[in-house]
Amino acid sequence: MKKFVYSFLLILLIVNLSYRIEDLREIKEKAREILYLPKGEILKYLALDHKNTLSDFYWLQFIQYYGHHLQTDRKFLYMYQIVDIITDLDEKFLHAYTFGSVNLASDVGDRVKAESLLVKAMHKNPERWEYPFWMGFLNYVFFKDYKKAATFFRISTLKDNPPDICFRFYAFTYYKKLKDLETALKLWIYMYEEAKSDVEKRIAEDYIKRTIMKIHMRDLTKILKEFIKREGYKPKSLRELLEKNYLKSIPEHPYGGVYYIKGDTIASLVPKK
């Protein structure tokens, strides 16, 4: 019996010891990562004329760090600190700002640090459209703050030579998320007139039609509900709204289709191409 108890206690001791060794190993690994993270402001002075070279070195370290944790524990405790050092050394390092901020938002879920990195990028590079665009993108996709997204998409359109995608996201945010169809229509028209490629022009043209159609359906639905409220019954067709002077004319469908009454709202039938 004693032999059994001693054996059992020995096994417990070994298991406990192995857990402690694992903890120590983890602490050591973390400490090793910390050793590679001096202050960027200090490194700037130490590096003298080699700041960009040192920044590239830390960028490679960052790629390895990101890949390692992506394949293992998916914990990125030092992501912000590393990209902060890289962008201290090279204030124009586009990919460090954009890749870092997107992954701080998506992998770490740290809105404050993701936005902080882009604010730093905008402060250091006020002429670039990319940083306000990515600030808008993060707020649209990850943080669901559509007003803030629209604000930064707008700022990106005001920079030097912004691509059409800045206008597209700006207009689409008003169209899809903020439900401000009149503002969205103005933006789609502006994008159509200023588009730099035929593809973007066709996209803008299609959204102009979609937005007009939605405005028609929204306004006709309001009139229909007013008719039902006053007359006490639902009309059989839109023509009845004309006959009783609720409507001056039925608006022309932008796709050549028709509007019709469906329940207490107006629906749209678009002809097949």
Disulfide bonds with the S-S distance in Angstrom:
none
